[in-house]
Amino acid sequence: MKKLSALIQGEKATVSNVLTQGAMRRRFQELGLVPGTEVFCLQKSFFKGLKSYLIKDAVIAIRDEDADGVILY
């Protein structure tokens, strides 16, 4: 089981499941971060615990603590 937060710069994976609940889950759904979506890790931020991802032609910054709730395969 690999989490979104474990992706390194230049790595690509597909969302298997979203475990987060509440407002964060709704936000992920709005961004298109749902099972079957391909995600590409663009870069790690200078700020600890923040990475940018390419999700459906949009660049999104997500904190590692939130990205832990997204499971990849």
C-alpha positions in Angstrom: 0.0 0.0 0.0 1.6 3.2 -1.2 0.4 6.7 -0.1 0.4 9.8 -2.2 2.8 11.4 0.2 5.4 8.7 -0.6 5.7 9.7 -4.3 9.0 11.3 -5.2 9.7 14.0 -7.8 9.1 12.6 -11.3 7.1 9.6 -10.2 3.7 8.7 -11.5 0.9 6.5 -10.0 -2.8 5.9 -10.1 -5.2 6.6 -7.2 -6.6 3.4 -5.8 -8.7 4.7 -2.8 -9.2 8.0 -0.9 -9.4 7.3 2.9 -9.8 10.9 4.1 -13.2 12.0 5.3 -15.2 15.2 5.5 -14.2 18.5 3.9 -10.8 17.2 2.7 -12.4 14.2 0.9 -14.9 16.6 -0.8 -12.0 18.9 -1.8 -10.1 15.9 -3.2 -13.2 14.9 -5.2 -13.5 18.5 -6.5 -9.9 18.4 -7.7 -10.5 15.1 -9.5 -8.5 13.0 -7.0 -10.7 9.9 -7.2 -9.9 6.2 -7.9 -8.5 5.7 -11.3 -7.0 9.2 -11.6 -3.3 9.4 -12.6 -1.1 11.6 -10.4 2.4 12.9 -11.2 4.6 14.3 -8.5 6.2 17.5 -9.9 8.3 18.7 -7.0 8.8 18.9 -3.3 8.5 22.4 -1.8 11.1 24.2 0.1 8.6 24.1 2.9 8.7 20.8 4.8 5.8 18.5 4.1 4.4 20.1 0.9 4.6 18.7 -2.6 3.0 19.8 -5.9 1.2 17.2 -8.1 -0.1 17.3 -11.6 -3.8 16.1 -11.4 -5.9 16.2 -14.6 -3.9 19.1 -16.2 -3.9 21.1 -13.0 -1.0 21.7 -10.6 -2.1 21.2 -7.0 0.0 21.6 -3.8 -0.9 19.1 -1.1 0.5 18.7 2.4 1.9 15.3 3.2 -0.4 14.9 6.2 -3.4 15.2 3.8 -1.8 13.2 1.0 -1.4 10.3 3.5 -5.1 9.6 3.1 -4.8 8.8 -0.7 -3.8 5.3 -1.5 -2.0 4.5 -4.8 -1.3 1.4 -6.9 
